[in-house]
């Protein structure tokens, strides 16, 4: 059980980091900050606020789904954990397919990706469902790790984008980050299923 907790905590941090590295999260903040000539303090406080809101909304939705599953479907707790594994695979497949669609600049996903930066990340849902046997304290730690890693990652990328290294990051397609997140989800599902 402790190995599962460490695995899910690590994956939550990795997902938050890679998710925030995608240009559709940090590019809007960078562009608005540069065009409106925000001070560094204002730019970084807005960045941290966006990442905090993003992580909190994502976690609140995941907790609500976990609560409904555990309270109203308690006799099916074995199926909740299994559905978490299935959901990991489905969400992983979504990220891989979305990454493929974003490679095409004319696709709907590519055009809409900039609007997605404020929306919740549903990748945390299968992680919490897979860890439904954890204590409330452990689930809280996973959420805190997810939110903290997201904030730190977005702050770091916005800071890097303010310097010359940001130009290299701007050339990266969000598709690459989607592929990485998809692969992480698949590997996590396999690890949890086979008890690695």
N, C-alpha and C positions, 0 to 999 in steps of 0.2 A: 504494500500500500504506500509505503514511503517512496519507493522508486517511482510509482505512478504520480505521486504528488510532485516530486522533483521534475519529472518529465513534463507534466502539464504546466508547471510554473515556468520552466525554461521555454517551452513552446509558446506560452502566452507572451513572454518577453520578446521572443524572436518575431512573432506575428506582429506585435505592436511596432517593433523597430522597422521591419521590412515594409509594413503597411504605410508608415509615415515617410519612408524614403521615396515612395512613389511621387512623381512630380505633381500629380493632381491634388496632393495635400499641401505641399510647401510652396509651390509656384504661385498660387493666388496671393498668399501672404507676402511673398517676396515682391511681386509686381506692385501690389497696392502700397506696400511700404516704400518702395522706391519712387513710384509716381506721386505719392502724396507727401513724400519727404518726411516720413515719421522718424522720430528720434529712436535710437537703439532701445531705450527703455520701453517706449510705446510698442515698437515692433515686437520685442520679445515678450512683453506682457500679453499682447494680442495672440501671439503664437502659442504661448502656454495656455491661454484661455481656450483657444480652439481645440488644442490637444486634450485638455481636461474635459471639455464638453463632449468631445468625440468619444473618449474613453468611458466617461460616466454614462452617456446614453447607451453605448454598446453594452456595458456591464449591467445596467438597469434592465435592459431588454432580456439579456441572458438570465439574470436572476429571476425575472418574472416567469420566464419559460421554465426554469428549474423549479421554482416554487409550485407552479401549477402541476408540473409533472410529479413532484414528490408528495404534495398534499392531496391532490384529487385522484392521482393515479398510483398511490402508494403500493397497492398490491401488484403493480406492474413494474416495480423498481428495477428488476432484472432487464426488462425491455427498455427502460429509460437509458440505462448504460449502453445497451446495444444500439439504441437509436442515436445516441451520441456518437458512436463509432461510425454508423451509417452517415450521419450528418457531416462528420469530418470528411468522409469520402466525397459526399455531394458538394460541400463547400470547396474542397480542394479541386474538384472537377470544374466548379464554377470559375474559380480563379484562373485555371489553365485555359478554359474556353474564353474567358474575358480577356486574358492576355493575348490570345490568338486574334480576337476581334479588334483589340486596340492596335495591333500591328498595322491594320488597314486604316489610314488616316480618315477615310470617308465613312467609316462605320459609325453606327449610332453610339456604341460604347466609347469610341475615341472622341467623338464630338461632345459627349455628355460627361466625360471624366472629370472635367474641371468643376462641375457642379456637385460632384460626389464628396468633395473634401469635408463637408460638414456633416455628412450622413454617418450613422453608426456603422461599425464593423461587425458583421454577424459571425465572424470567425471565432469569436470568444464563446459563442453559444455551444457548439459541440464540445469544446474543452470543458465547460462547466457541467454539461450533461454527462460527459465521460467521468467526471470527478464527483458525481452526485453522492457517492458514499463518503466523501471527505467531511470533516467537521466544518462548522460554520467559520471557525477561525481560519482553517486552511483555504476555504473558498474566498474569504476576505483577503487573505494574503495573495492569492492568485490574481484577484481583481486589482489589488494595490500594485502588484508587479506589472500587470498589463497597462494600467493607467500611467504609472511612473515611467515605464519604458517608452510609451508613446510620447509623453511630454518631452522626455530627454532627447529622444530621437528627432522629433520635429524641431526642437530648439537647435540641435546640432546641425541639422540640414539647412535651416534658415540662416544660421550663422555662416555655414560654409558657402551658401549661395550668395552671400554678401561679398564674398571675396572671389578671386579668379577661379578657384576650384569649382565654384558654382556653375560656371559655364559648361564644364564637363558633365555635371549632374543634369543640367537642363537638356542635354542631348540624349540622355537615357530615356527609353520608352517605358511607360508604366507597365507594359507587357512583361518585361523582365522581372519586375517585382511580383507581379501576379503569378508567374511561373514558380518563383521561389516559394511564395506562400502556399501555392497548390502542392508543391512537393513536400513542404513541411507538414501539411495536413495529412497527406497520404502516409508519410513515414510515421507520424504520430498515431494514426489509426492502426497501422500494422504493429507498432510497438505495444500499444495498449491491448490489442487483440491477442497477440502472441506472448504477452507478459514479459517483454524484453526489458 
